[in-house]
Amino acid sequence: TYIFDIIYDPKAVPFYTIWFLLRRFNDNFEEFFKVWEIFAYMLFRDNRFQIIPIFLGNSKQGNFASGEEGKTTTLRIFEKFVGEKNVDKTTLKQLISSEFNYINLMGKILHVMSLDEAEDIYGFESVIERLRDPTITSMVKRAVKGVTFPNTALHILVGNTLPKNRKKTIAFFRSVKMIIHFSLPLGGDWVFLNFVDDEEKSGILNLLVLINKIQKQRKGLYGLLNLEDTEREYKKGSDPFTSFILQIFDRDPESELPREQVLEYISILAENANIILPETISTTYLTRLLHSLFNATTKRTTKSDERGTEHRTYYKGIKFKYDFNQIVNGRIPFDFIPDEQNLDMAKLDKFEEFQNALQDYLSTVPNDMIIQLSNFFSLFNPIRWDSRLMGANNRVNLDNWIKVFEMLLNADSSIYPTLYQEFGHNMDKISPEGLRLFLEKELRLKELKERGDSVSNGMVYIRILED
């Protein structure tokens, strides 16, 4: 039995958390649904699918991870929901350094670990594999055999880089079949924590319980990769240069490419794809890599004439995936234009993207639960009402919805006449109360919720029944 200290409302919808996550994943709405799946999974209390999700920051500022993609705030929202006493943050380093530290996980609901430190920890893979088990054994004082207890926590790894899997075990890849990519360095997230009140917590609970029921019927989580795709995606994240090479060359036993052209081709595409070339790269390293990936070999020729002797080296067994002459002349394939430019060029319809992602998600939901689930996302469906957030054709303009929050997060007095003239506010700073008032009026939240006498005071005892 979990005990949540919430003034519970069974009709509540987690509007602000939904909005926050839509804002965070407006470049990839599939990740939005995967986040909800992960936190619903923690209600099982037994890690039955044996996964350790990863929250991975993908944004870059120069050669460095930029951060501010919302990983920490996402976790803080759900930490506030479950309560600090139900959260543990024992690190990978602490777990591998002492068998006594595993006792910290007993009875916990959520366990958060930094993945960035794992690169310097030999044997971190063994800890992750161990956290998949249905039970955990920890050494404790005055207990010769230790203490064994149920593995009730949802374990989440958070970081900006994927450490290399030195053990190369299949069990490790089975553990990390859910990777959530946080790609937008927006910042300003702390404001959302102000809205995680009892009503928001009630809404989070209502949605998680429903998704947990869906997972039981589905017998799995939405967004789980198969083993082959997990290994490919993990290697791409932990060794981006190798994955990049696989992306730009093809195997061809009859092809021969001059080494200087290969190096120029790699350099141009790497710069456009924001791939950081290894500091240790050399012709010897590249030769070894091409041989391991494509079974490519080297061929050396010598040509002599009246001007002297010329030695040339060729790579035999690979070919360029993209036209070399076009690359040299600056005609970069669309695949290698940075993501933010891709979005601008494609002029994607965010609302249509969300609808497609929602339909894909609903396709995995049992028919009898689709209507229940759709109620949580009705605010983001094309409902017709008079609002400044609607497009001219009465379709929800998701870009406008996101821009409203952007304005409010960076608010100054210039927007007050637009947003607050009807409410009589004259403030130097934005306030949670003012934002809530604006949203409830603008989006007719109170009308859509159809609230009744449904609020119960005090702690909520949630018993998740076993199958």
C-alpha positions as CSV (number, residue, x, y, z in Angstrom):
1,T,0.0,0.0,0.0
2,Y,1.3,3.4,-0.9
3,I,0.3,6.5,1.2
4,F,0.1,9.8,-0.7
5,D,-0.6,12.9,1.4
6,I,-3.1,14.5,-1.0
7,I,-6.5,16.2,-0.7
8,Y,-7.8,13.9,-3.3
9,D,-10.2,14.8,-6.2
10,P,-11.1,11.8,-8.3
11,K,-12.2,14.0,-11.2
12,A,-9.0,16.1,-11.4
13,V,-6.9,16.3,-14.6
14,P,-3.1,17.1,-14.4
15,F,-3.4,20.0,-16.7
16,Y,-0.2,21.8,-15.8
17,T,1.9,18.7,-15.9
18,I,0.5,17.7,-19.3
19,W,1.2,21.2,-20.6
20,F,4.7,21.2,-19.1
21,L,5.6,17.9,-20.8
22,L,4.0,19.0,-24.1
23,R,6.2,22.1,-24.0
24,R,9.2,20.0,-23.2
25,F,8.6,17.4,-26.0
26,N,7.1,19.6,-28.7
27,D,9.9,18.3,-31.0
28,N,9.0,14.7,-30.4
29,F,5.5,14.0,-28.9
30,E,6.2,10.2,-28.6
31,E,8.5,11.0,-25.7
32,F,5.6,12.8,-24.0
33,F,3.6,9.6,-23.8
34,K,6.7,7.5,-22.8
35,V,7.2,9.7,-19.7
36,W,3.7,9.0,-18.5
37,E,4.2,5.3,-19.1
38,I,7.3,5.3,-17.0
39,F,5.7,6.9,-14.0
40,A,2.6,4.7,-14.3
41,Y,5.0,1.7,-14.3
42,M,6.2,2.6,-10.8
43,L,2.7,1.7,-9.4
44,F,3.4,-2.0,-10.1
45,R,5.9,-2.1,-7.2
46,D,7.8,-5.1,-8.7
47,N,9.7,-4.0,-11.8
48,R,8.0,-6.9,-13.6
49,F,9.3,-5.8,-17.1
50,Q,12.8,-5.5,-15.7
51,I,13.7,-2.1,-17.1
52,I,15.7,0.8,-15.8
53,P,14.6,3.9,-17.8
54,I,17.1,6.5,-18.9
55,F,16.4,10.3,-19.1
56,L,19.0,11.5,-21.6
57,G,19.8,15.1,-22.4
58,N,20.6,15.5,-26.1
59,S,21.1,19.3,-26.5
60,K,24.5,20.7,-27.1
61,Q,26.1,24.1,-26.7
62,G,29.3,24.0,-28.7
63,N,31.1,20.8,-27.7
64,F,29.3,20.6,-24.3
65,A,25.9,19.4,-23.1
66,S,23.8,22.5,-22.6
67,G,21.4,21.1,-20.0
68,E,18.2,22.8,-19.1
69,E,16.2,20.3,-21.1
70,G,13.7,19.6,-18.3
71,K,15.0,16.2,-16.9
72,T,15.4,17.4,-13.3
73,T,12.1,19.4,-13.3
74,T,10.2,16.4,-14.7
75,L,11.6,14.2,-11.9
76,R,10.8,17.0,-9.3
77,I,7.2,17.1,-10.4
78,F,6.8,13.4,-9.7
79,E,8.9,13.5,-6.6
80,K,6.5,16.1,-5.2
81,F,3.6,13.7,-6.2
82,V,5.0,10.6,-4.4
83,G,6.4,12.6,-1.5
84,E,10.1,13.1,-0.5
85,K,10.0,10.2,2.0
86,N,9.2,7.8,-0.8
87,V,12.2,8.9,-2.9
88,D,15.8,7.8,-2.7
89,K,18.9,9.2,-4.4
90,T,21.6,6.7,-3.5
91,T,24.2,7.0,-6.3
92,L,25.7,4.3,-8.6
93,K,29.0,5.0,-6.9
94,Q,27.6,4.5,-3.5
95,L,25.9,1.2,-4.5
96,I,29.1,-0.2,-6.1
97,S,31.3,0.9,-3.2
98,S,29.3,-0.7,-0.4
99,E,26.8,-3.6,-0.1
100,F,25.4,-1.8,2.9
101,N,23.9,1.0,0.8
102,Y,21.3,-1.1,-0.9
103,I,19.2,-1.0,2.3
104,N,18.4,2.6,1.4
105,L,16.1,1.3,-1.4
106,M,13.8,-0.7,0.9
107,G,10.2,0.4,0.5
108,K,10.9,3.3,-1.8
109,I,8.7,4.2,-4.8
110,L,11.2,6.2,-6.8
111,H,15.0,5.9,-7.0
112,V,17.0,8.5,-9.1
113,M,20.6,8.0,-10.1
114,S,23.1,10.1,-12.1
115,L,24.3,8.4,-15.2
116,D,27.0,10.9,-15.9
117,E,29.3,9.5,-13.2
118,A,29.0,5.9,-14.6
119,E,31.8,6.5,-17.2
120,D,34.3,6.5,-14.4
121,I,32.9,3.6,-12.5
122,Y,34.1,0.1,-13.4
123,G,31.3,-2.4,-13.1
124,F,28.4,0.0,-13.1
125,E,26.6,-2.4,-15.5
126,S,26.4,-5.0,-12.7
127,V,24.6,-2.5,-10.5
128,I,22.0,-1.8,-13.2
129,E,21.5,-5.5,-13.9
130,R,21.1,-6.1,-10.2
131,L,18.4,-3.4,-9.9
132,R,16.3,-5.4,-12.4
133,D,15.7,-8.2,-10.0
134,P,12.4,-8.7,-8.2
135,T,14.3,-8.7,-4.8
136,I,17.3,-6.9,-3.5
137,T,19.7,-8.2,-0.8
138,S,21.6,-5.7,1.3
139,M,24.2,-6.2,4.0
140,V,23.3,-4.7,7.3
141,K,25.0,-4.7,10.7
142,R,24.7,-7.8,12.8
143,A,23.2,-9.8,9.9
144,V,25.6,-12.4,8.4
145,K,23.5,-13.1,5.3
146,G,22.1,-9.6,4.9
147,V,18.5,-8.6,4.4
148,T,16.4,-9.4,1.3
149,F,13.4,-7.3,0.4
150,P,11.1,-6.7,-2.5
151,N,12.4,-4.4,-5.2
152,T,9.5,-1.9,-5.1
153,A,11.3,1.2,-6.5
154,L,11.2,2.6,-10.0
155,H,14.9,3.2,-10.8
156,I,15.7,6.0,-13.2
157,L,19.1,7.0,-14.6
158,V,19.5,10.6,-15.5
159,G,22.4,12.2,-17.5
160,N,23.7,13.8,-20.7
161,T,26.0,11.0,-21.9
162,L,25.7,7.3,-22.2
163,P,28.7,5.4,-20.7
164,K,30.2,2.6,-22.8
165,N,29.0,-0.9,-21.9
166,R,32.4,-2.4,-21.2
167,K,30.9,-5.8,-20.1
168,K,29.0,-6.1,-23.4
169,T,26.3,-8.3,-21.8
170,I,22.8,-8.8,-23.2
171,A,21.4,-8.5,-19.7
172,F,22.6,-4.9,-19.6
173,F,20.8,-4.0,-22.9
174,R,17.6,-5.7,-21.6
175,S,17.7,-3.3,-18.7
176,V,17.8,-0.1,-20.7
177,K,15.1,-0.6,-23.3
178,M,13.4,2.7,-22.5
179,I,15.4,5.9,-23.3
180,I,13.7,9.2,-23.1
181,H,15.4,12.0,-25.1
182,F,15.2,15.5,-23.7
183,S,16.3,17.8,-26.6
184,L,15.0,21.3,-26.0
185,P,17.2,23.6,-23.7
186,L,14.3,25.9,-22.8
187,G,15.1,26.7,-19.1
188,G,12.6,28.5,-16.8
189,D,11.1,25.2,-15.6
190,W,11.0,26.0,-11.9
191,V,7.8,28.0,-12.4
192,F,5.9,24.7,-13.1
193,L,6.7,23.4,-9.6
194,N,4.4,26.1,-8.2
195,F,1.4,24.3,-9.8
196,V,2.0,20.9,-8.3
197,D,-0.7,21.4,-5.6
198,D,-3.2,18.8,-4.3
199,E,-5.5,19.2,-7.3
200,E,-2.5,18.6,-9.7
201,K,-1.3,15.7,-7.7
202,S,-4.9,14.2,-7.8
203,G,-4.8,14.6,-11.6
204,I,-1.4,12.9,-11.8
205,L,-2.7,10.0,-9.7
206,N,-5.8,9.6,-11.7
207,L,-3.9,9.5,-15.0
208,L,-1.2,7.2,-13.7
209,V,-3.7,4.7,-12.3
210,L,-5.5,4.5,-15.6
211,I,-2.3,4.0,-17.6
212,N,-1.2,1.4,-15.1
213,K,-4.4,-0.5,-15.8
214,I,-3.7,-0.2,-19.5
215,Q,-0.2,-1.6,-19.0
216,K,-1.6,-4.6,-17.2
217,Q,-4.0,-5.4,-20.1
218,R,-1.3,-4.5,-22.7
219,K,1.2,-6.6,-20.8
220,G,3.9,-4.1,-21.6
221,L,5.0,-0.5,-21.8
222,Y,4.5,1.8,-24.8
223,G,7.8,2.8,-26.3
224,L,9.9,-0.2,-25.2
225,L,12.6,-1.0,-27.8
226,N,13.4,-4.5,-28.8
227,L,16.8,-5.8,-28.0
228,E,18.4,-5.1,-31.3
229,D,17.2,-1.5,-31.5
230,T,18.2,-1.0,-27.8
231,E,21.7,-2.0,-28.6
232,R,21.9,0.2,-31.7
233,E,20.4,3.3,-29.9
234,Y,22.6,2.8,-26.9
235,K,25.8,2.4,-29.0
236,K,24.8,5.5,-30.9
237,G,24.5,7.5,-27.7
238,S,27.7,6.1,-26.1
239,D,29.8,6.2,-29.2
240,P,28.3,8.8,-31.6
241,F,31.4,8.8,-33.9
242,T,31.1,5.1,-34.7
243,S,27.3,5.5,-35.3
244,F,28.1,8.5,-37.5
245,I,30.5,6.4,-39.6
246,L,27.9,3.7,-40.0
247,Q,25.5,6.4,-41.2
248,I,27.7,7.9,-44.0
249,F,29.3,4.8,-45.5
250,D,28.0,1.6,-47.1
251,R,29.8,-1.7,-47.7
252,D,30.9,-2.4,-51.3
253,P,33.5,-5.0,-51.9
254,E,34.4,-3.6,-55.3
255,S,34.7,0.1,-54.3
256,E,38.0,1.9,-53.6
257,L,38.1,5.3,-52.0
258,P,41.2,7.5,-51.7
259,R,42.0,8.1,-48.0
260,E,42.3,11.9,-48.3
261,Q,38.8,12.0,-49.8
262,V,37.5,9.8,-47.0
263,L,39.0,12.2,-44.4
264,E,37.6,15.3,-46.1
265,Y,34.1,13.7,-46.4
266,I,34.1,12.7,-42.8
267,S,35.2,16.2,-41.6
268,I,32.6,18.1,-43.6
269,L,29.7,15.9,-42.6
270,A,30.8,15.7,-39.0
271,E,30.9,19.5,-38.7
272,N,27.4,19.8,-40.2
273,A,26.0,17.1,-38.0
274,N,27.6,18.5,-34.8
275,I,29.5,15.3,-34.3
276,I,32.6,15.8,-32.2
277,L,35.6,14.0,-33.7
278,P,37.6,11.9,-31.2
279,E,40.7,13.6,-30.0
280,T,42.6,10.5,-30.6
281,I,41.5,10.1,-34.2
282,S,44.3,9.1,-36.6
283,T,44.6,7.2,-39.9
284,T,45.5,4.1,-37.9
285,Y,42.4,4.5,-35.7
286,L,40.2,5.1,-38.7
287,T,41.6,2.2,-40.6
288,R,40.9,-0.1,-37.6
289,L,37.3,1.3,-37.2
290,L,36.4,0.9,-40.9
291,H,37.8,-2.7,-40.9
292,S,35.7,-3.6,-37.8
293,L,32.5,-2.0,-39.2
294,F,32.7,-2.9,-42.9
295,N,35.6,-5.3,-43.2
296,A,37.4,-2.6,-45.2
297,T,41.1,-3.1,-46.1
298,T,43.8,-0.7,-47.2
299,K,45.4,-0.7,-50.6
300,R,48.6,1.2,-51.3
301,T,49.8,2.3,-54.7
302,T,53.0,3.9,-56.0
303,K,53.2,5.9,-59.1
304,S,56.5,7.3,-60.5
305,D,57.1,9.7,-63.4
306,E,59.5,12.5,-64.2
307,R,58.0,14.6,-61.4
308,G,58.9,12.0,-58.8
309,T,57.1,9.2,-56.9
310,E,53.6,9.5,-55.5
311,H,52.3,7.1,-52.8
312,R,48.5,6.8,-52.3
313,T,46.4,4.9,-49.9
314,Y,42.9,3.6,-50.7
315,Y,40.2,2.1,-48.5
316,K,38.8,-1.0,-50.3
317,G,35.4,-2.3,-49.4
318,I,33.4,0.8,-48.6
319,K,31.6,3.5,-50.7
320,F,30.3,7.0,-49.9
321,K,26.6,7.0,-49.0
322,Y,26.3,10.6,-50.3
323,D,27.8,12.1,-53.4
324,F,31.4,13.2,-52.6
325,N,31.4,16.1,-55.1
326,Q,28.2,17.5,-53.7
327,I,29.4,17.3,-50.2
328,V,32.7,19.1,-51.1
329,N,30.7,21.8,-52.9
330,G,28.5,22.5,-49.8
331,R,25.4,20.6,-50.8
332,I,24.7,19.0,-47.5
333,P,22.0,16.3,-47.3
334,F,18.9,17.1,-45.3
335,D,19.8,14.4,-42.8
336,F,22.8,16.4,-41.7
337,I,21.2,19.8,-41.1
338,P,20.8,20.4,-37.3
339,D,17.4,19.5,-35.9
340,E,16.4,23.1,-35.1
341,Q,17.0,24.1,-38.8
342,N,15.1,21.0,-40.0
343,L,12.1,22.1,-38.0
344,D,12.2,25.6,-39.5
345,M,12.6,24.3,-43.0
346,A,9.9,21.7,-42.7
347,K,7.4,24.1,-41.1
348,L,5.8,21.2,-39.3
349,D,2.2,21.4,-38.1
350,K,2.6,20.8,-34.3
351,F,-1.0,20.1,-33.8
352,E,-1.0,17.5,-36.5
353,E,2.2,16.0,-35.1
354,F,0.5,15.7,-31.6
355,Q,-2.6,14.2,-33.1
356,N,-0.5,11.6,-35.0
357,A,1.5,10.7,-31.8
358,L,-1.8,10.5,-29.8
359,Q,-3.3,8.2,-32.4
360,D,-0.2,6.0,-32.3
361,Y,-0.4,5.8,-28.6
362,L,-4.1,5.1,-28.5
363,S,-3.5,2.2,-31.0
364,T,-1.8,0.4,-28.1
365,V,-4.7,1.0,-25.7
366,P,-7.5,-1.5,-25.2
367,N,-10.7,-0.2,-26.8
368,D,-12.7,0.0,-23.6
369,M,-10.1,2.4,-22.1
370,I,-9.6,4.8,-25.0
371,I,-12.5,7.1,-24.1
372,Q,-11.3,7.2,-20.5
373,L,-7.8,8.1,-21.6
374,S,-9.0,10.7,-24.2
375,N,-10.7,12.6,-21.4
376,F,-7.3,13.6,-20.0
377,F,-6.2,15.0,-23.3
378,S,-9.5,16.6,-24.4
379,L,-8.0,20.1,-23.8
380,F,-5.5,19.4,-26.5
381,N,-8.0,18.1,-29.0
382,P,-9.8,20.3,-31.7
383,I,-12.7,21.4,-29.4
384,R,-14.4,24.4,-30.7
385,W,-14.7,27.4,-28.4
386,D,-13.9,31.1,-28.5
387,S,-10.3,31.5,-27.3
388,R,-7.3,33.5,-28.3
389,L,-5.4,30.2,-28.3
390,M,-7.5,28.9,-31.2
391,G,-6.5,29.3,-34.8
392,A,-8.6,31.2,-37.4
393,N,-10.1,27.9,-38.5
394,N,-11.1,27.0,-34.9
395,R,-8.4,24.4,-34.7
396,V,-6.2,24.4,-31.6
397,N,-2.9,26.0,-32.6
398,L,-0.4,24.1,-30.4
399,D,2.3,26.6,-31.2
400,N,0.2,29.3,-29.6
401,W,-0.4,27.3,-26.6
402,I,3.3,26.8,-26.1
403,K,4.0,30.5,-26.8
404,V,1.6,31.5,-24.1
405,F,3.6,29.7,-21.5
406,E,6.8,31.1,-22.9
407,M,5.4,34.6,-22.5
408,L,4.3,33.9,-19.0
409,L,7.7,32.4,-18.0
410,N,9.5,35.5,-19.3
411,A,6.7,37.9,-18.4
412,D,7.2,41.7,-18.2
413,S,4.6,44.5,-17.9
414,S,4.2,44.7,-21.7
415,I,2.0,41.6,-21.8
416,Y,-0.2,42.5,-18.9
417,P,-2.7,44.5,-20.8
418,T,-3.3,41.6,-23.1
419,L,-3.5,38.8,-20.5
420,Y,-4.8,40.6,-17.4
421,Q,-7.0,43.6,-18.4
422,E,-10.1,41.6,-17.8
423,F,-8.9,40.5,-14.3
424,G,-7.8,43.9,-13.0
425,H,-4.3,42.8,-12.2
426,N,-1.5,45.3,-12.0
427,M,1.6,43.3,-10.8
428,D,5.3,43.7,-11.1
429,K,5.8,39.9,-11.3
430,I,3.8,37.0,-12.7
431,S,2.1,34.9,-10.0
432,P,0.8,31.4,-10.0
433,E,-2.6,32.7,-9.0
434,G,-2.7,35.1,-11.9
435,L,-1.6,32.4,-14.4
436,R,-4.2,30.0,-13.0
437,L,-6.9,32.6,-13.3
438,F,-6.0,33.4,-16.9
439,L,-5.9,29.8,-17.9
440,E,-9.1,28.8,-16.2
441,K,-11.0,31.7,-18.0
442,E,-9.2,31.4,-21.3
443,L,-9.5,27.6,-21.6
444,R,-12.8,27.2,-19.7
445,L,-11.2,24.7,-17.4
446,K,-13.9,24.9,-14.8
447,E,-16.6,24.2,-17.4
448,L,-14.8,21.3,-18.9
449,K,-14.0,19.6,-15.6
450,E,-17.7,19.6,-14.6
451,R,-16.8,19.4,-11.0
452,G,-19.1,17.9,-8.4
453,D,-18.9,17.1,-4.7
454,S,-15.9,14.9,-5.3
455,V,-13.2,16.2,-3.0
456,S,-12.2,14.1,0.0
457,N,-9.9,15.5,2.6
458,G,-6.8,13.8,4.2
459,M,-4.4,11.2,3.1
460,V,-5.1,8.9,0.2
461,Y,-4.3,5.2,0.6
462,I,-3.8,3.6,-2.8
463,R,-3.7,-0.2,-3.0
464,I,-2.5,-1.5,-6.3
465,L,-3.9,-5.0,-6.6
466,E,-1.7,-7.8,-7.9
467,D,-2.8,-9.5,-11.2
